[in-house]
Amino acid sequence: MRVAIVHEWLVTYAGSEKVVEQLLNIYPDADLFCVIDFLEEKDRHMLKGKKPITTFIQQLPFAKKMYKTYLPFMPLAVEQFDLSGYDVIISSSHAVAKGIITGPDQIHISYVHTPIRYAWDLQHQYLSELGKLKQLVSKLLLHQIRMWDVRTANGVDVFLANSSYIARRIHKIYRRQAQVVYPPVEVKAFGNHSNQDRKDYYFTASRLVPYKRIDLVVEAFAKMPDKELIVIGDGPEMKTLKQLATPNVKLLGYQPNAVLLKHMQQAKAFIFAGEEDFGISMVEAQAAGTPVIAYGKGGAQDIVKGLGENNPTGLFFEKQDAESVIDAVRQFELLSWMMTDANCRQNAQQFSVEAFLYHISSIVSGSFNERFNPMKVQA
């Protein structure tokens, strides 16, 4: 079985890159294709010594820092990959990777982190940040990208989604069913402690960008001066958060993993106010035995077992505002005894690296055998 793996862009070592890393662990002989490769040397271990095959965008001016401005050219770029020598192509897609061209005797399995958000349901939010002329040009370009995005869905044999939320988006946009395979999380790294180490504070960690809604959490705790909140992360929202913060809110900025891990393990609860496609930080909190208080939309619904379920591991709030966060914290303090360390840890196991490897291997081998060994499958 000759395998190719296609990814959008290699610039950071984050959630989608960790999916690619594990795909390379399953298929060490696979070739890797991507639009651009500007991955830093410290992160290149994920490539397992491979040199990715890139597109013409790699050579365009300022591609390293301004690669997203070349989005209109990316559909053309990925269509230039010659994948004719492979039996199975696995695309890791949150923009254009699923648009590769494959033949009738090839299997294309697309692991979708999200359909192109700024071309679909986040278009109006994206456009609101632009001037009028740029809005007009962007509307025309995004219209073309949407048509291309829908058309290329026909070239995918098997859709995989990283959460039930993304599976619903795939069905809404492409009218295709997707099997949910949760992304791999190093749950073992967060579980090495005793819950006797718990401290009397709440915790959140994130890149400080608007859609993460850390401002709601800080605003809520500013109104609860008797409760401590610790925030780890850096980004453009830091200035705003400093203006909102009161003495009981500690903004620690960027911290190394060891510090983040310690705070995650010792917190009373982890608070998540954004709407994410998945939400790896919530899984990490659960792996640390820490309950999660989350906005009840997006990937959080897959990760957190709410109060209505057996062995709950957290609770949800229904509105993205400070008052809802406050109400959720008060409810948590009454019912936290139900959300045990053991419940949280057990829940996190379904998101482990081992679970991801098992599900991907089974799906790929099953699809391959069905296509190329149909008599064996029937037997």
C-alpha positions as CSV (number, residue, x, y, z in Angstrom):
1,M,0.0,0.0,0.0
2,R,1.7,3.2,-1.2
3,V,0.6,6.1,0.9
4,A,0.8,9.9,0.5
5,I,0.0,12.5,3.2
6,V,-1.1,16.0,2.1
7,H,-1.2,18.9,4.5
8,E,-1.8,22.7,4.0
9,W,1.1,24.6,5.5
10,L,3.9,23.7,7.8
11,V,4.7,26.9,9.8
12,T,4.0,25.9,13.4
13,Y,3.8,22.8,15.5
14,A,0.2,22.9,16.6
15,G,-2.9,20.6,16.6
16,S,-3.2,19.8,12.9
17,E,0.6,19.3,12.7
18,K,0.4,16.7,15.5
19,V,-2.2,14.8,13.4
20,V,0.3,14.8,10.6
21,E,3.1,13.6,13.0
22,Q,1.0,10.6,14.1
23,L,0.0,9.8,10.5
24,L,3.7,9.6,9.7
25,N,4.1,7.3,12.7
26,I,1.5,5.0,11.3
27,Y,2.9,5.2,7.7
28,P,6.7,5.8,8.0
29,D,7.2,5.2,4.3
30,A,4.6,7.7,3.2
31,D,5.6,10.8,1.2
32,L,4.6,14.2,2.6
33,F,3.2,17.0,0.5
34,C,2.3,20.5,1.6
35,V,1.7,24.0,0.2
36,I,4.6,25.5,2.0
37,D,7.2,24.3,4.5
38,F,8.7,27.0,6.9
39,L,8.7,24.8,10.0
40,E,11.3,25.9,12.5
41,E,14.2,23.6,13.1
42,K,13.2,22.9,16.7
43,D,9.9,21.4,15.5
44,R,11.2,19.4,12.5
45,H,11.3,16.2,14.6
46,M,7.6,15.8,13.7
47,L,8.6,15.2,10.1
48,K,10.5,12.0,10.9
49,G,13.4,13.0,8.7
50,K,11.3,13.6,5.6
51,K,11.6,16.5,3.2
52,P,8.1,17.7,2.3
53,I,7.2,18.2,-1.4
54,T,6.0,21.8,-1.6
55,T,4.2,24.0,-4.3
56,F,5.2,27.1,-6.2
57,I,3.9,29.2,-3.4
58,Q,7.0,28.3,-1.4
59,Q,9.0,30.5,-3.8
60,L,6.7,33.5,-3.9
61,P,7.8,36.8,-2.2
62,F,7.3,37.0,1.5
63,A,5.6,33.6,1.6
64,K,7.0,32.8,5.0
65,K,5.2,35.5,6.8
66,M,2.4,36.4,4.4
67,Y,1.4,32.9,3.1
68,K,-2.3,33.4,3.9
69,T,-2.5,36.3,1.4
70,Y,-1.8,33.7,-1.3
71,L,-5.0,31.7,-0.4
72,P,-6.6,32.5,-3.8
73,F,-3.7,30.6,-5.5
74,M,-3.7,27.6,-3.1
75,P,-6.4,25.6,-4.9
76,L,-4.3,25.8,-8.1
77,A,-1.2,24.9,-6.1
78,V,-2.6,21.7,-4.5
79,E,-4.0,20.6,-7.9
80,Q,-0.5,20.5,-9.3
81,F,0.6,17.6,-7.0
82,D,1.2,14.5,-9.0
83,L,-0.2,11.8,-6.7
84,S,-0.7,9.2,-9.4
85,G,1.8,6.8,-7.9
86,Y,-0.1,6.2,-4.7
87,D,-2.8,3.8,-3.6
88,V,-4.0,5.8,-0.6
89,I,-3.9,9.6,-0.1
90,I,-4.7,11.0,3.3
91,S,-5.3,14.8,3.4
92,S,-5.1,16.7,6.6
93,S,-7.3,19.7,5.7
94,H,-8.5,22.9,7.2
95,A,-8.4,24.9,4.0
96,V,-7.4,23.4,0.6
97,A,-5.7,20.1,1.1
98,K,-8.8,18.1,0.4
99,G,-8.9,19.6,-3.1
100,I,-6.1,17.3,-4.4
101,I,-6.7,15.5,-7.7
102,T,-6.9,11.6,-7.5
103,G,-8.0,8.9,-9.9
104,P,-10.7,6.2,-9.8
105,D,-8.2,3.5,-8.6
106,Q,-7.0,5.6,-5.7
107,I,-8.5,6.1,-2.2
108,H,-8.7,9.7,-0.9
109,I,-9.3,9.8,2.9
110,S,-9.7,13.4,4.1
111,Y,-9.2,14.2,7.8
112,V,-11.0,17.5,8.1
113,H,-10.1,19.8,11.0
114,T,-12.7,22.3,9.6
115,P,-14.0,23.3,6.3
116,I,-12.6,26.7,5.3
117,R,-14.1,28.8,8.0
118,Y,-13.5,32.3,6.5
119,A,-15.2,31.2,3.3
120,W,-18.3,29.8,5.0
121,D,-19.8,30.6,8.4
122,L,-17.2,33.0,9.6
123,Q,-17.1,35.0,6.3
124,H,-19.0,38.0,7.7
125,Q,-16.8,38.2,10.8
126,Y,-13.7,38.0,8.6
127,L,-15.0,40.7,6.2
128,S,-15.9,43.0,9.0
129,E,-12.2,43.5,9.8
130,L,-11.5,44.8,6.2
131,G,-11.9,48.1,4.5
132,K,-14.6,48.5,1.8
133,L,-12.4,47.9,-1.2
134,K,-10.8,44.8,0.3
135,Q,-14.3,43.6,1.3
136,L,-15.5,43.8,-2.3
137,V,-12.4,41.9,-3.6
138,S,-12.6,39.3,-0.8
139,K,-16.3,38.6,-1.4
140,L,-15.5,37.8,-5.1
141,L,-12.5,35.6,-4.1
142,L,-14.4,33.8,-1.3
143,H,-17.3,33.1,-3.7
144,Q,-14.9,31.4,-6.1
145,I,-13.3,29.4,-3.2
146,R,-16.7,28.2,-2.0
147,M,-17.6,26.8,-5.5
148,W,-14.2,25.1,-5.7
149,D,-14.5,23.8,-2.1
150,V,-17.9,22.1,-2.8
151,R,-16.8,20.7,-6.2
152,T,-13.7,19.1,-4.8
153,A,-15.7,17.3,-2.0
154,N,-16.7,14.9,-4.8
155,G,-13.1,13.7,-5.0
156,V,-13.0,12.5,-1.4
157,D,-13.9,8.8,-0.8
158,V,-14.0,8.9,3.0
159,F,-14.5,12.0,5.2
160,L,-13.2,12.0,8.8
161,A,-14.0,14.8,11.2
162,N,-12.2,15.7,14.4
163,S,-15.5,16.3,16.3
164,S,-19.2,15.8,16.0
165,Y,-19.4,19.6,15.4
166,I,-17.2,19.4,12.4
167,A,-19.1,16.3,11.1
168,R,-22.2,18.5,11.1
169,R,-20.4,21.3,9.3
170,I,-19.2,18.8,6.7
171,H,-22.8,17.6,6.1
172,K,-24.1,21.1,6.0
173,I,-21.6,22.3,3.4
174,Y,-20.8,19.1,1.4
175,R,-23.9,17.0,2.1
176,R,-21.5,14.1,3.0
177,Q,-21.4,11.9,6.1
178,A,-18.2,11.9,8.1
179,Q,-16.9,9.5,10.7
180,V,-15.6,11.2,13.9
181,V,-12.0,10.4,14.8
182,Y,-10.7,12.6,17.7
183,P,-7.3,14.1,17.2
184,P,-4.4,12.6,19.2
185,V,-3.7,14.2,22.6
186,E,-0.7,13.2,24.8
187,V,-3.0,12.5,27.8
188,K,-0.4,10.6,29.7
189,A,1.7,13.7,30.0
190,F,-1.0,15.5,32.0
191,G,-2.0,12.7,34.3
192,N,1.1,12.3,36.5
193,H,-0.1,13.8,39.8
194,S,-2.4,13.4,42.8
195,N,-5.6,15.3,43.1
196,Q,-4.5,16.1,46.7
197,D,-2.4,18.8,45.1
198,R,-5.4,20.9,44.2
199,K,-5.2,24.7,44.9
200,D,-8.0,27.2,45.4
201,Y,-8.0,28.8,42.0
202,Y,-9.6,28.5,38.5
203,F,-7.5,28.3,35.4
204,T,-7.6,29.0,31.7
205,A,-4.9,28.9,29.0
206,S,-5.1,30.0,25.4
207,R,-3.7,32.2,22.7
208,L,-5.1,35.6,23.5
209,V,-7.1,36.2,20.4
210,P,-10.7,37.5,20.2
211,Y,-12.5,34.3,19.3
212,K,-11.1,32.5,22.3
213,R,-13.2,34.8,24.5
214,I,-10.8,35.0,27.4
215,D,-12.2,38.5,28.0
216,L,-15.5,36.9,29.2
217,V,-13.7,34.8,31.8
218,V,-11.6,37.7,33.1
219,E,-14.7,40.0,33.2
220,A,-16.6,37.3,35.1
221,F,-13.9,36.9,37.8
222,A,-13.5,40.7,38.0
223,K,-17.0,40.5,39.4
224,M,-16.1,37.7,41.8
225,P,-13.2,39.2,43.8
226,D,-13.3,36.3,46.3
227,K,-12.3,33.8,43.6
228,E,-8.9,33.6,42.0
229,L,-8.3,33.1,38.3
230,I,-4.9,32.3,36.6
231,V,-4.5,33.0,32.9
232,I,-1.6,31.6,30.8
233,G,-1.1,32.7,27.2
234,D,-0.1,35.7,25.1
235,G,-1.4,37.5,22.1
236,P,-3.1,40.7,20.8
237,E,-5.8,40.6,23.5
238,M,-3.3,41.0,26.4
239,K,-3.7,44.8,26.5
240,T,-7.5,44.5,26.7
241,L,-7.3,41.8,29.4
242,K,-5.0,43.9,31.6
243,Q,-7.6,46.7,31.5
244,L,-10.3,44.2,32.6
245,A,-8.3,42.4,35.2
246,T,-8.7,43.0,39.0
247,P,-6.2,41.9,41.7
248,N,-7.7,38.4,41.9
249,V,-6.9,37.8,38.2
250,K,-3.3,36.9,37.4
251,L,-2.2,37.2,33.8
252,L,1.0,35.2,33.5
253,G,1.6,35.6,29.8
254,Y,3.4,32.9,27.9
255,Q,4.8,30.1,30.1
256,P,6.7,27.0,29.3
257,N,4.9,23.7,29.2
258,A,6.0,22.6,32.6
259,V,4.4,25.7,34.2
260,L,1.2,25.3,32.2
261,L,1.1,21.6,33.2
262,K,1.5,22.4,36.9
263,H,-1.3,25.0,36.9
264,M,-3.6,22.7,34.9
265,Q,-3.1,19.9,37.4
266,Q,-3.6,22.0,40.5
267,A,-6.6,24.1,39.4
268,K,-10.1,23.6,40.8
269,A,-11.5,23.8,37.3
270,F,-10.5,24.8,33.8
271,I,-12.7,27.4,32.1
272,F,-13.2,27.6,28.4
273,A,-15.5,30.3,26.9
274,G,-14.7,30.0,23.2
275,E,-16.4,28.0,20.5
276,E,-13.8,25.6,19.1
277,D,-13.8,22.9,16.4
278,F,-12.4,20.6,19.0
279,G,-10.4,22.0,21.9
280,I,-7.3,20.1,22.9
281,S,-6.8,22.2,26.1
282,M,-10.1,20.8,27.5
283,V,-8.8,17.3,26.9
284,E,-5.5,18.1,28.6
285,A,-7.5,19.4,31.6
286,Q,-9.6,16.2,31.8
287,A,-6.4,14.1,31.5
288,A,-5.1,16.1,34.5
289,G,-8.2,15.1,36.4
290,T,-9.5,18.7,36.3
291,P,-13.2,19.4,35.6
292,V,-14.0,21.7,32.8
293,I,-16.5,24.6,32.8
294,A,-17.2,25.3,29.1
295,Y,-19.4,27.1,26.7
296,G,-21.8,24.5,25.5
297,K,-21.2,24.6,21.7
298,G,-18.6,23.2,19.3
299,G,-16.0,20.5,20.3
300,A,-16.7,21.0,24.0
301,Q,-19.8,18.9,23.6
302,D,-17.7,15.9,22.6
303,I,-15.1,16.4,25.2
304,V,-16.9,17.2,28.5
305,K,-19.5,15.0,30.1
306,G,-22.1,17.4,31.5
307,L,-24.3,17.1,34.6
308,G,-27.0,15.1,32.7
309,E,-24.6,12.3,31.9
310,N,-23.2,9.4,34.0
311,N,-19.9,10.2,35.7
312,P,-19.9,13.9,34.8
313,T,-16.6,15.6,34.2
314,G,-17.7,19.3,34.0
315,L,-20.6,21.5,33.1
316,F,-21.7,23.9,30.4
317,F,-23.0,27.4,30.2
318,E,-25.3,28.4,27.3
319,K,-24.5,32.0,26.6
320,Q,-21.2,33.7,25.8
321,D,-21.4,36.4,28.4
322,A,-19.8,37.1,31.8
323,E,-23.0,36.5,33.8
324,S,-23.3,33.0,32.4
325,V,-19.7,32.3,33.4
326,I,-20.5,33.5,36.9
327,D,-23.6,31.3,37.2
328,A,-21.6,28.3,35.9
329,V,-18.8,28.8,38.5
330,R,-21.4,29.1,41.3
331,Q,-23.1,25.9,40.1
332,F,-19.8,24.2,39.9
333,E,-19.0,25.0,43.5
334,L,-22.2,23.4,44.6
335,L,-21.8,20.3,42.5
336,S,-18.1,19.8,42.1
337,W,-18.2,16.7,44.3
338,M,-19.8,14.9,41.3
339,M,-16.9,15.6,38.9
340,T,-14.2,13.3,40.3
341,D,-10.5,13.1,39.4
342,A,-11.1,9.5,38.2
343,N,-14.1,10.4,36.0
344,C,-12.1,13.1,34.3
345,R,-9.0,10.9,33.7
346,Q,-11.1,8.1,32.4
347,N,-13.0,10.4,30.0
348,A,-9.7,11.7,28.5
349,Q,-8.6,8.2,27.4
350,Q,-10.8,8.2,24.4
351,F,-8.7,11.1,23.0
352,S,-5.3,9.4,23.5
353,V,-2.7,9.0,20.8
354,E,-3.2,5.2,20.9
355,A,-7.0,5.6,20.2
356,F,-6.2,7.9,17.2
357,L,-3.6,5.4,15.8
358,Y,-6.1,2.5,16.2
359,H,-9.0,4.3,14.5
360,I,-7.0,5.7,11.6
361,S,-5.2,2.4,10.9
362,S,-8.5,0.5,10.9
363,I,-10.3,3.0,8.6
364,V,-7.4,3.1,6.1
365,S,-6.8,-0.6,6.0
366,G,-10.6,-1.3,5.8
367,S,-11.0,1.1,2.9
368,F,-8.0,-0.3,1.1
369,N,-9.1,-3.9,1.5
370,E,-12.7,-3.0,0.4
371,R,-11.3,-1.4,-2.8
372,F,-8.5,-3.7,-3.7
373,N,-9.5,-7.0,-2.1
374,P,-13.3,-7.1,-2.2
375,M,-13.5,-10.9,-2.2
376,K,-11.4,-11.0,1.0
377,V,-13.7,-8.5,2.7
378,Q,-16.8,-10.6,1.7
379,A,-15.2,-13.7,3.0
